[in-house]
Amino acid sequence: MNDVVARFAPSPTGFLHIGGIRTALINYIVVQQSKKKNPKSKLLLRIEDTDITRSKDEYKKSILDGLDWMGIEWDEKPHIQSESINRHKEIAFKLLEKGHAYKCVCTKEELEARRLENQKLRKNIKRLCTKCKNDSATQQLEKDFCIRINIPNDGKISVLDKIQGVVVVENKEIDNFILLRKDGTPTYMLSVVVDDHDMGVNMIIRGDDHLNNIFRQLHIYKSLQWDLPTYAHHPLIHGDDGLKLSKRHGAVDINEFKKKGYLPQAIINNLILLSWSPKKDEENIEIEEIINTFDLEKMSKSSSIFDYNKLNHFNNFYLQKEENYKFFEEYINENSILKNFFDLDKILMKKLFNTYKKNINFYSELENIAKIYYDEEFKTISNNELDDNFNIILNDFMKHLDFIDVWSKDNLKNCINKFLELKKIKFPIFGKPVRIVLTNLKEGPPINDILFILGRKNTFLRLNNYINSANIS
C-alpha cells in the first residue's frame, strides 16, 4: 500500500454537521492506518469557502474547533480554497484551449425553456446547451460567456469505488456542466478537481451524495491527463423516518452535541458502527481499536439510521469511566450553570456526579439536578405522601441519624436498614416520602446517596425546615 493522501473539505456555510464529522472520521482512520506503514501519508483539511455570500468566519471556527474537540487531527495548515481561484481559472482556459471545453452564452431562461420542451416530448436529454459549441461567433467572444466542459456523446466511463464497487455511466448521461461562470468565478466541479490534484490527493472518501460527481470530475482529470484518485463513497446518515438527517431529527451540529455534554468517544463509537461492524460481541470500541480493525471495503452500501438512544447508551458508558471524570470538569468550565455551582462547592459536585452518572445520558442533564442540591432556600412542597404517620416516623428517624459519627454512604445505609428493621417498616413507606422531603422528587437515587450528597448539615437543615413547616412536635 502506497502513501495515502486524503482530504476533508467542508464548506464554511454552516456549522459542522454530524454527517461531516463521520466523513472526517473515516478519512482520519484510513490515513492513520496507512501511516503505520507509510509515515508520509497525510490527511489534509481544505476549507471550501468560494461561496462568498454564505461563507462566514464563525462557521470556519466551528469546523476547526469541532474537529479539534473530536480529536481528528490533520496534517499541514488548512488549505483555503478561495486563495486558489486564479489557478482554477487558469485550468478552465487551458481546457478551453485544448478543445475540452467551450464558451456558452445561453441564458437561464433559454435553458429552462429547452428543459420544459424536452419534458413535454418525454426526452431525457441532459445537455441543454446545443448551439454554442459549434457557433464560431460565440467561440470568438472575449467576454460575457461561461465555459462549459466538452464531453463526447459516445462511449462510457467507469470507476471502481472501494465501497460502491464498479459503477458505469454512459457519457450521454453527463451534462455539459459549467466550469467557469459568466462572472469569472469557478464552479465547485472544477475547483475541487484542481485543488485535489494540486494538493496531491490520491484518496477521496466522501458521502455517496457525491457519487454522480465522480463521472463529471473524471472527465476533467482525463482531459488534463492527470493521475486519477481512488474513490470511496460511503452511505449517508438518515433519521428514524428514513429521510436525510437534519435538524428536525434533533441535534445535528457537532457544537450542539458538545454543548449538551456528549463525549467524543461516544460519538466516534456510534458513528463508526453505522455502516461497519468490528465482528465482535461487544459494541463499545475506542479509536485505537477502530484504527487497528476498520476495513473501508467492508462498509455497507446502504444508508444507516442515526439512533439517539444508541448514542446515549454509548455516552453513558464512557462518562461513567473513572478516568473520564476529567472531561466532566472540562465541560463544567464551558457550562455557566454548572460552573457557578462547582465554584460554590467542588466536593458536592463530584458527589452529585458520581451518584447520578449511571442515570444521565449527557452532562447537561445535571443542571436541573444540581439546582436541587445547591438550593440554599430549599423548601419541601406539600405532597399527599407526607401524612401524619410519616411525620412521626421521620421525627424518630432523625434521632437515629444524629448518632452517626462518620457521614458515609455505608454508615447511612446501615442506619436506614437498622431503623426500618427496628420499626418493622417496609422501605417504600419510608423511602419515597423521605426522598420527597429532601428533593421534592418521587424518583431518584437511594436515600443514603441523597443524604451523603447533601451532607450532615444540609440534611438536617432540610429535615428540620420540613418538620417546622409541618408543625411536627
C-alpha positions as a printed Julia matrix, in Angstrom:
473×3 Matrix{Float64}:
   0.0    0.0     0.0
   1.45   3.36   -1.06
   1.23   6.65    0.82
  -2.36   7.79    1.24
  -3.14  11.47    0.87
  -6.77  12.08    1.79
  -8.68  15.26    2.47
 -11.68  16.55    4.35
 -13.19  19.51    2.53
 -16.04  21.2     4.42
 -17.71  24.42    3.34
 -17.97  27.19    5.99
 -21.59  27.93    5.08
 -22.92  26.35    8.25
 -21.84  24.64   11.47
 -20.06  21.3    11.28
 -22.71  18.62   10.75
 -22.58  15.17   12.38
 -22.51  13.72    8.84
 -19.43  15.8     8.08
 -17.78  14.56   11.26
 -18.4   11.0    10.09
 -16.7   11.69    6.75
 -13.76  13.35    8.52
 -13.56  10.4    10.94
 -13.41   7.78    8.18
 -10.72   9.78    6.35
  -8.77  10.11    9.6
  -8.96   6.37   10.33
  -7.82   5.37    6.84
  -4.86   7.79    6.97
  -3.88   6.62   10.45
  -3.92   3.03    9.2
  -1.69   3.99    6.29
   0.72   5.94    8.5
   1.61   2.74   10.35
   3.38   1.54    7.17
   3.72   4.78    5.23
   4.67   7.67    7.53
   4.31  10.19    4.71
   0.58   9.58    4.43
  -1.46  12.7     5.19
  -4.93  13.92    5.98
  -5.37  17.42    4.59
  -8.04  19.93    5.53
  -9.45  22.2     2.84
 -11.93  24.96    3.65
 -14.1   25.37    0.54
 -15.08  29.0     1.01
 -15.76  30.06   -2.58
 -19.46  30.65   -1.8
 -18.66  34.19   -0.67
 -22.21  35.23    0.26
 -22.8   32.28    2.63
 -19.31  31.6     3.99
 -18.67  33.0     7.47
 -15.71  33.04    9.84
 -17.87  31.71   12.68
 -18.59  28.59   10.63
 -14.91  28.16    9.8
 -14.09  28.41   13.5
 -16.82  25.86   14.24
 -15.23  23.43   11.79
 -11.74  23.81   13.23
 -12.94  23.67   16.85
 -15.23  20.72   16.17
 -12.51  18.62   14.53
 -10.09  19.53   17.33
 -12.65  18.58   20.01
 -13.27  15.25   18.29
  -9.53  14.53   18.18
  -9.48  14.39   14.38
  -6.05  15.73   13.52
  -4.99  16.96   10.08
  -1.55  17.49    8.58
  -0.23  20.83    7.35
  -2.09  24.1     7.76
  -5.66  24.25    6.37
  -5.88  24.93    2.64
  -8.23  27.82    1.84
  -9.94  27.25   -1.5
 -10.61  30.92   -2.25
  -6.86  31.52   -2.33
  -6.58  29.32   -5.45
  -9.27  30.93   -7.63
  -6.74  32.21  -10.17
  -5.39  28.7   -10.51
  -8.92  27.37  -11.13
  -9.46  29.98  -13.84
  -6.14  29.06  -15.44
  -7.22  25.43  -15.76
 -10.62  26.39  -17.2
  -8.94  28.33  -20.0
  -6.43  25.53  -20.5
  -9.32  23.11  -21.09
 -10.87  25.66  -23.45
  -7.61  25.97  -25.37
  -7.26  22.19  -25.76
 -10.83  21.81  -27.03
 -12.06  20.02  -23.9
 -14.34  22.96  -23.11
 -16.25  25.65  -24.98
 -17.77  29.08  -24.5
 -21.51  29.36  -23.84
 -23.89  32.34  -23.87
 -27.16  30.52  -23.13
 -29.35  32.28  -20.57
 -31.11  30.54  -17.69
 -34.44  31.28  -19.4
 -33.33  29.63  -22.65
 -32.06  26.53  -20.88
 -35.23  26.24  -18.81
 -37.38  26.54  -21.94
 -35.44  23.7   -23.58
 -35.74  21.57  -20.47
 -39.52  22.04  -20.41
 -39.75  21.31  -24.13
 -37.8   18.07  -23.7
 -40.04  17.19  -20.79
 -43.17  17.64  -22.95
 -41.64  15.43  -25.65
 -40.63  12.91  -22.97
 -36.99  13.19  -23.97
 -34.39  12.6   -21.28
 -31.68  14.88  -22.67
 -29.07  16.06  -20.17
 -27.34  18.61  -22.38
 -29.43  21.72  -22.83
 -26.8   23.92  -24.48
 -26.94  22.67  -28.08
 -25.84  25.62  -30.22
 -22.87  27.37  -28.61
 -20.19  24.71  -29.14
 -20.4   24.89  -32.92
 -21.12  28.6   -33.2
 -17.9   30.32  -34.32
 -19.09  33.79  -33.27
 -19.69  32.57  -29.72
 -16.32  30.84  -29.55
 -14.55  34.06  -30.58
 -16.12  36.16  -27.8
 -13.76  37.94  -25.4
 -16.3   38.45  -22.59
 -19.86  37.72  -21.4
 -19.61  33.94  -21.67
 -19.31  30.97  -19.36
 -17.08  27.97  -20.03
 -18.67  24.51  -20.24
 -17.0   21.09  -20.32
 -16.99  19.36  -23.7
 -17.89  15.71  -23.14
 -18.18  13.3   -26.08
 -21.62  11.85  -26.8
 -20.35   8.32  -27.37
 -18.71   5.91  -25.0
 -18.94   5.38  -21.27
 -16.88   5.98  -18.19
 -16.43   3.64  -15.25
 -14.91   3.76  -11.79
 -14.05   1.13   -9.19
 -15.28   2.58   -5.91
 -13.92   0.94   -2.75
 -17.38   0.87   -1.18
 -19.84   1.02   -4.07
 -17.91  -1.33   -6.37
 -17.82  -0.83  -10.15
 -20.08   2.0   -11.33
 -20.56   2.74  -15.05
 -22.2    5.74  -16.7
 -22.66   6.48  -20.39
 -21.19   9.8   -21.5
 -24.5   10.95  -22.96
 -25.94  10.85  -19.42
 -23.49  13.51  -18.26
 -24.46  17.16  -18.74
 -22.12  19.73  -20.27
 -21.68  21.38  -16.89
 -20.2   24.82  -16.31
 -16.54  25.17  -15.31
 -16.32  28.96  -15.18
 -19.34  31.21  -14.69
 -20.01  34.39  -16.68
 -18.76  36.46  -13.75
 -15.42  34.67  -13.96
 -15.86  32.54  -10.81
 -15.07  28.81  -10.96
 -17.7   26.21  -10.07
 -17.34  23.57   -7.38
 -16.93  20.85  -10.02
 -13.77  22.49  -11.4
 -12.29  23.84   -8.15
 -12.45  20.54   -6.3
 -10.58  18.68   -9.05
  -7.87  21.31   -9.4
  -7.38  21.54   -5.63
  -7.25  17.76   -5.18
  -4.66  17.45   -7.95
  -2.52  20.33   -6.72
  -2.66  19.08   -3.11
  -1.58  15.6    -4.22
  -4.81  13.95   -3.01
  -4.92  10.32   -4.18
  -7.76   9.0    -1.99
 -11.16  10.69   -1.94
 -13.56   9.47    0.77
 -16.89  11.28    0.94
 -20.66  10.76    1.13
 -22.45   8.91   -1.67
 -24.45  12.06   -2.46
 -21.28  12.95   -4.43
 -21.27   9.65   -6.33
 -22.62  11.17   -9.56
 -19.95  13.86   -9.4
 -17.23  11.26  -10.0
 -18.04  10.98  -13.68
 -18.07  14.73  -14.26
 -14.8   15.12  -12.37
 -13.12  12.16  -14.11
 -13.61  13.89  -17.46
 -11.63  16.85  -16.13
  -8.86  14.56  -14.86
  -8.66  12.68  -18.15
  -8.78  15.81  -20.28
  -5.75  17.13  -18.4
  -4.04  13.71  -18.27
  -3.79  13.91  -14.51
  -3.47  10.81  -12.3
  -6.86   9.59  -11.11
  -7.5    9.29   -7.37
  -9.03   6.28   -5.66
 -12.65   6.84   -4.63
 -14.76   5.58   -1.74
 -18.32   6.88   -1.32
 -19.87   5.95    1.99
 -23.65   5.89    2.59
 -25.37   8.85    4.2
 -26.9    9.01    7.67
 -30.7    9.11    7.86
 -33.12   9.9    10.65
 -35.52   7.33   12.07
 -38.07   8.34    9.41
 -35.7    7.27    6.63
 -35.05  10.83    5.46
 -31.65  12.53    5.33
 -30.59  13.57    8.81
 -31.48  17.18    9.56
 -32.46  19.47   12.44
 -35.98  18.05   12.54
 -34.45  14.85   13.94
 -32.72  16.68   16.81
 -29.15  17.88   17.28
 -27.04  17.53   14.13
 -24.32  20.18   14.57
 -21.27  18.97   16.46
 -21.45  22.14   18.59
 -24.86  21.07   19.87
 -23.55  17.66   20.93
 -20.63  19.3    22.68
 -22.9   21.83   24.39
 -25.2   19.08   25.66
 -22.29  17.19   27.16
 -21.59  14.28   24.85
 -18.11  12.76   24.78
 -16.15  12.43   21.51
 -15.54   8.75   22.34
 -19.29   8.08   22.31
 -19.86   9.96   19.07
 -16.98   8.12   17.37
 -18.2    4.77   18.67
 -21.72   5.45   17.42
 -20.74   6.83   14.02
 -18.26   4.12   13.06
 -20.79   1.35   13.7
 -23.45   2.84   11.44
 -22.2    1.08    8.29
 -19.42  -1.18    9.58
 -19.09  -3.94   12.16
 -15.91  -4.93   14.03
 -17.25  -8.51   14.22
 -17.18  -8.82   17.99
 -19.8   -9.29   20.7
 -19.14  -6.01   22.46
 -20.34  -2.82   20.8
 -18.03  -0.5    22.71
 -14.94   0.27   20.66
 -12.44   3.1    21.03
 -10.43   4.87   18.36
  -7.2    2.84   18.62
  -9.06  -0.43   18.22
 -11.03   1.05   15.32
  -7.81   2.07   13.57
  -6.45  -1.46   14.01
  -9.55  -3.28   12.73
 -11.51  -0.94   10.4
 -11.89  -2.08    6.78
 -13.14   0.58    4.36
 -14.14  -2.01    1.79
 -16.35  -3.8     4.33
 -18.6   -0.77    4.8
 -22.23  -1.26    3.84
 -23.59   0.45    0.71
 -26.91   1.11    2.42
 -27.79   4.24    4.34
 -27.92   3.91    8.11
 -30.16   5.3    10.84
 -28.71   7.67   13.41
 -30.2    6.43   16.67
 -30.03   8.96   19.51
 -30.89   6.25   22.03
 -27.86   4.27   20.91
 -25.69   7.39   21.17
 -27.0    7.98   24.69
 -26.16   4.38   25.56
 -22.56   4.82   24.43
 -22.25   8.22   26.11
 -23.47   6.87   29.42
 -20.9    4.06   29.15
 -18.0    6.44   28.58
 -18.98   9.15   31.07
 -19.15   6.54   33.83
 -15.5    5.63   33.39
 -13.46   6.88   36.33
 -10.64   8.13   34.07
 -13.12  10.28   32.14
 -14.11  12.47   35.09
 -11.56  15.0    33.81
 -13.81  15.51   30.77
 -16.67  16.41   33.09
 -14.53  19.07   34.77
 -13.59  20.41   31.33
 -17.27  20.54   30.44
 -18.09  22.4    33.65
 -15.79  25.24   32.58
 -17.9   25.72   29.44
 -21.28  25.4    31.15
 -22.08  28.56   33.12
 -24.8   26.93   35.24
 -22.67  24.02   36.43
 -19.58  26.22   36.79
 -21.39  28.53   39.23
 -22.35  25.53   41.33
 -18.89  23.95   41.04
 -17.22  27.15   42.26
 -19.52  27.15   45.3
 -18.72  23.57   46.33
 -16.45  21.28   44.25
 -16.87  18.3    46.56
 -20.64  18.45   46.35
 -20.47  18.48   42.54
 -18.25  15.41   42.46
 -20.56  13.54   44.87
 -23.5   14.58   42.72
 -21.86  13.36   39.53
 -20.71  10.03   40.97
 -24.2    9.33   42.26
 -26.17  10.28   39.14
 -23.75   9.25   36.39
 -25.46   5.9    35.93
 -28.73   7.62   35.11
 -27.78  10.51   32.81
 -27.35  10.47   29.05
 -25.16  13.59   28.86
 -23.63  16.13   31.23
 -26.14  18.95   30.81
 -28.82  16.77   32.41
 -27.09  17.53   35.7
 -28.08  21.2    35.51
 -31.58  20.69   36.95
 -30.35  18.03   39.38
 -27.66  20.36   40.73
 -30.22  23.11   41.27
 -31.98  20.86   43.78
 -28.91  20.07   45.87
 -27.32  23.53   45.77
 -30.55  25.32   46.68
 -29.88  27.07   50.0
 -33.51  28.21   50.19
 -34.91  24.74   49.52
 -38.46  24.12   50.76
 -40.44  20.9    50.61
 -43.57  21.23   48.51
 -46.78  19.92   50.07
 -47.45  16.34   48.96
 -50.08  13.67   49.74
 -47.32  11.18   50.52
 -46.35  13.26   53.56
 -49.05  12.32   56.05
 -49.12  12.39   59.86
 -47.97   8.78   60.09
 -44.85   9.52   58.05
 -44.15  12.68   60.05
 -43.95  10.64   63.23
 -41.62   8.13   61.56
 -39.38  10.92   60.22
 -39.07  12.61   63.59
 -37.93   9.33   65.1
 -35.53   8.62   62.21
 -33.74  11.94   62.7
 -32.77  10.88   66.2
 -31.06   7.79   64.75
 -29.3    9.88   62.09
 -27.89  12.13   64.78
 -25.86   9.25   66.2
 -23.84   8.74   63.0
 -20.22   9.8    63.55
 -18.87   9.39   60.01
 -21.27  10.59   57.31
 -20.58   7.91   54.69
 -22.83   6.04   52.27
 -22.29   2.75   54.07
 -22.97   4.17   57.53
 -26.08   5.92   56.26
 -27.32   2.73   54.59
 -26.75   0.71   57.77
 -28.57   3.35   59.8
 -31.6    3.24   57.48
 -31.72  -0.57   57.42
 -31.46  -0.87   61.19
 -34.14   1.79   61.69
 -36.58   0.04   59.3
 -35.9   -3.32   60.94
 -36.36  -1.87   64.42
 -39.64  -0.13   63.5
 -40.79  -3.01   61.28
 -41.4   -0.59   58.4
 -41.31  -1.52   54.73
 -38.9    0.62   52.75
 -41.43   2.13   50.22
 -43.49   3.54   53.08
 -40.39   5.31   54.35
 -38.15   5.87   51.31
 -40.4    7.7    48.88
 -41.64  10.32   51.39
 -38.06  10.97   52.62
 -36.93  11.49   49.02
 -39.77  13.97   48.53
 -38.86  15.87   51.69
 -35.24  16.17   50.63
 -35.58  16.73   46.85
 -39.28  17.22   46.01
 -38.93  14.2    43.7
 -40.62  10.8    43.95
 -37.91   9.03   41.93
 -34.16   9.22   42.29
 -31.1    7.55   43.79
 -31.13   5.58   47.06
 -31.89   7.58   50.19
 -28.43   7.04   51.64
 -26.95   8.51   48.44
 -29.14  11.6    48.74
 -28.17  12.03   52.4
 -24.5   11.61   51.51
 -24.65  14.23   48.73
 -26.38  16.77   50.97
 -24.06  16.14   53.9
 -24.97  16.23   57.56
 -25.55  19.99   57.8
 -27.86  20.36   54.78
 -29.68  17.1    55.52
 -30.7   18.25   58.99
 -31.44  21.73   57.71
 -33.94  20.4    55.15
 -35.46  17.87   57.54
 -35.86  20.46   60.29
 -37.35  23.01   57.89
 -39.91  20.43   56.81
 -40.71  19.43   60.4
 -41.13  23.06   61.43
 -43.37  23.82   58.41
 -45.48  20.74   59.17
 -45.72  21.71   62.86
 -44.43  18.34   63.99
 -43.67  18.17   67.68
